[in-house]
Amino acid sequence: MLALVRLRDRPELLGVSLRSGSLRLYAQEPEKLMARWREDWPFQDLRLLGERWVEPDMEDVFTAYSQGYDGVLKKPAP
């Protein structure tokens, strides 16, 4: 739970949740964020055990709307 609290304080994260035993991070540019963190991990007392990418589900969409983040929905369709 310490990680959850510490990650929520990071300005580059839009949100953090605990789902299915894993921390789920919400960021505007998640690939860039994880690349930076792999090079320079900002938490000396926490370990990054791995990462995996998932498609947003309805809970993610609800969370984004409830927090006022709809930037991904404003991108023009290709």
C-alpha positions as CSV (number, residue, x, y, z in Angstrom):
1,M,0.0,0.0,0.0
2,L,3.0,2.3,0.5
3,A,3.6,2.2,-3.3
4,L,0.0,3.2,-4.0
5,V,0.2,6.3,-1.8
6,R,3.6,7.3,-3.1
7,L,2.6,6.9,-6.8
8,R,-0.5,8.9,-6.3
9,D,1.7,11.9,-5.3
10,R,3.6,11.8,-8.7
11,P,2.5,14.8,-10.9
12,E,3.1,12.8,-14.1
13,L,0.4,10.2,-13.2
14,L,-3.3,10.9,-13.7
15,G,-4.2,8.2,-11.3
16,V,-3.2,4.9,-9.7
17,S,-5.4,2.0,-8.7
18,L,-5.0,-1.5,-7.4
19,R,-6.7,-4.1,-9.6
20,S,-6.3,-7.8,-9.7
21,G,-3.3,-7.7,-7.4
22,S,-1.4,-5.2,-9.6
23,L,-1.0,-1.5,-9.6
24,R,-2.6,0.2,-12.6
25,L,-1.1,3.5,-13.6
26,Y,-2.9,6.1,-15.7
27,A,-0.7,8.5,-17.5
28,Q,-1.0,10.8,-20.5
29,E,2.1,9.3,-22.2
30,P,2.6,5.9,-20.5
31,E,5.3,4.6,-22.9
32,K,7.5,7.6,-22.4
33,L,7.0,7.5,-18.6
34,M,7.9,3.8,-18.3
35,A,11.0,4.4,-20.5
36,R,12.2,7.2,-18.2
37,W,11.5,5.1,-15.1
38,R,13.4,2.1,-16.5
39,E,16.4,4.3,-17.0
40,D,16.1,6.2,-13.7
41,W,13.7,4.6,-11.2
42,P,12.5,7.3,-8.8
43,F,11.7,5.1,-5.8
44,Q,14.8,3.7,-4.0
45,D,12.8,1.6,-1.6
46,L,10.3,0.2,-4.1
47,R,11.0,-2.5,-6.8
48,L,9.5,-2.6,-10.3
49,L,8.9,-6.2,-10.9
50,G,7.6,-5.8,-14.4
51,E,5.0,-4.2,-16.6
52,R,2.3,-5.1,-19.0
53,W,0.1,-3.1,-21.2
54,V,-3.7,-3.6,-21.3
55,E,-6.5,-2.1,-23.3
56,P,-8.8,0.3,-21.4
57,D,-12.0,-1.3,-20.1
58,M,-15.2,0.4,-19.0
59,E,-13.9,1.0,-15.5
60,D,-10.9,2.9,-17.0
61,V,-13.3,5.0,-19.1
62,F,-15.4,5.8,-16.1
63,T,-12.4,6.7,-14.1
64,A,-11.1,9.0,-16.8
65,Y,-14.4,10.8,-17.1
66,S,-14.9,11.1,-13.4
67,Q,-11.5,12.7,-13.0
68,G,-12.1,15.1,-15.9
69,Y,-9.6,13.5,-18.3
70,D,-11.0,13.0,-21.7
71,G,-7.9,13.9,-23.8
72,V,-7.6,10.5,-25.5
73,L,-11.2,10.9,-26.7
74,K,-10.4,14.2,-28.4
75,K,-7.8,12.7,-30.8
76,P,-9.0,12.7,-34.4
77,A,-9.7,9.3,-35.9
78,P,-7.1,8.1,-38.4
